[in-house]
Amino acid sequence: MTRLELLQLLVGQARKNGFEFRKWYVGKLGMPWTNAGAALETLATQRRYYALLFSHEFASTFWKPGELMTFQVPTQTFTRRMADGTIGTVQRKAYTRRSTRDDAWRYHLREMALAEEPLRYMRRYLRVEEDLAEDEPMPEPSISDTEDDA
């Protein structure tokens, strides 16, 4: 999947949730609007898609408020004053957490900022035909198929 195709899917999903792409494009990038295809091409070729991905308007509509979210809380180590007055080190193991939050998009922005490639991070949240094809088992070749090859 090309960068342009991925951006088309991302913007399409955000628009279904209420994102106004044209308004964002003209207002935030300050570029003249010709059409959606040209705007997406500009984002893809000039690497301006980072402005889109990290935009609060885009993120808050791409990840709907109240959406069920599963995420990994990392291992934490910190110091604190114990009940007896000494300073102790507390170590917490990593764990998986599920929640529905109105600001799930903030979590995803943080995770995307930490990701090596933000577009790859976003790709995980799209369900496209390629994924559906990979989920379906491959049909077993029949005897007649192998006889034709010989």
C-alpha positions in Angstrom: 0.0 0.0 0.0 1.4 3.4 -1.0 1.6 6.4 1.3 -1.0 8.1 -0.8 -3.4 5.2 -0.5 -2.9 5.0 3.2 -3.6 8.7 3.6 -6.7 8.4 1.5 -8.0 5.7 3.9 -7.0 7.6 7.0 -8.7 10.8 5.9 -11.7 8.9 4.7 -12.2 7.3 8.1 -11.7 10.6 9.9 -14.2 12.3 7.5 -16.8 9.6 8.3 -16.4 10.6 12.0 -16.8 14.3 11.2 -13.3 15.6 10.2 -13.5 18.6 7.9 -10.4 18.0 5.7 -10.8 21.0 3.4 -11.1 23.4 6.4 -8.1 21.8 8.1 -6.0 21.9 4.9 -6.6 25.5 4.1 -6.6 26.7 7.7 -3.5 24.8 9.1 -1.3 24.5 6.0 -2.4 27.8 4.4 -2.4 26.3 1.0 -5.1 26.9 -1.7 -7.7 24.1 -2.2 -8.2 22.6 -5.6 -9.6 19.2 -4.7 -9.1 16.4 -2.2 -7.0 14.3 -4.5 -4.5 17.1 -5.1 -4.4 17.9 -1.4 -3.6 14.3 -0.4 -1.0 14.2 -3.1 0.6 17.3 -1.7 0.6 15.8 1.8 2.1 12.5 0.6 4.8 13.9 -1.7 6.0 16.9 0.4 5.9 14.9 3.7 3.4 17.2 5.1 1.3 14.3 6.4 3.0 14.7 9.7 1.1 17.9 10.2 -2.1 15.9 9.6 -1.3 12.9 11.7 -0.3 15.0 14.8 -3.2 17.5 14.4 -5.5 17.5 17.3 -8.5 18.0 15.0 -7.7 15.0 13.0 -6.8 12.7 15.9 -9.9 13.6 17.9 -12.1 12.7 15.0 -10.1 9.6 13.8 -10.4 8.0 17.2 -13.9 8.6 18.3 -14.6 9.6 21.9 -15.6 6.6 24.1 -14.0 4.1 21.8 -12.8 0.9 23.5 -9.0 1.0 23.8 -6.5 -1.7 24.7 -3.0 -0.6 25.5 0.1 -1.8 27.3 1.2 0.2 30.4 5.0 -0.1 30.6 7.1 -1.1 33.5 7.5 1.8 35.9 10.2 2.4 38.5 10.1 5.4 40.9 11.0 6.4 44.4 8.6 7.4 47.1 8.5 8.0 50.8 7.4 4.9 52.6 5.1 4.7 55.7 8.1 4.5 58.0 9.6 7.7 56.5 12.4 6.0 54.4 12.7 6.6 50.7 12.1 3.4 48.8 12.1 2.3 45.2 8.8 1.0 43.8 8.8 -1.2 40.7 5.6 -1.9 38.9 5.3 -4.6 36.2 3.9 -3.9 32.8 0.3 -4.8 32.2 -2.5 -4.6 29.6 -5.3 -2.2 30.2 -8.6 -1.8 28.5 -10.8 1.3 28.9 -13.2 3.6 27.1 -12.2 7.2 27.4 -13.4 10.4 25.9 -9.7 11.4 25.2 -8.4 8.2 23.7 -7.0 10.2 20.9 -4.5 11.8 23.3 -3.1 8.4 24.2 -2.7 7.6 20.5 -0.9 10.8 19.8 1.6 10.0 22.5 2.1 6.5 21.2 2.4 7.8 17.6 5.0 10.3 18.7 7.1 7.5 20.2 6.6 5.2 17.2 9.5 5.1 14.7 7.1 5.5 11.8 3.8 7.2 12.6 2.1 6.1 9.4 2.8 2.4 10.3 1.3 3.1 13.7 -1.9 4.5 12.1 -2.0 1.5 9.7 -2.8 -0.8 12.6 -6.1 0.9 13.1 -7.4 0.5 9.6 -9.2 -2.6 8.4 -8.8 -2.8 4.6 -9.4 -5.4 2.0 -5.7 -6.6 2.1 -6.3 -7.6 5.8 -9.5 -9.4 5.0 -7.7 -11.4 2.2 -4.9 -12.4 4.6 -7.5 -13.5 7.2 -9.2 -15.9 4.8 -7.5 -19.4 4.5 -6.0 -20.2 1.1 -7.9 -22.9 -0.8 -6.1 -26.2 -1.1 -5.1 -27.0 -4.7 -7.2 -29.7 -6.2 -5.9 -32.7 -8.1 -7.1 -31.2 -11.4 -5.0 -28.0 -10.8 -1.8 -30.0 -10.3 -2.4 -32.2 -13.4 -2.7 -29.1 -15.6 0.7 -27.9 -14.6 2.5 -31.2 -15.5 
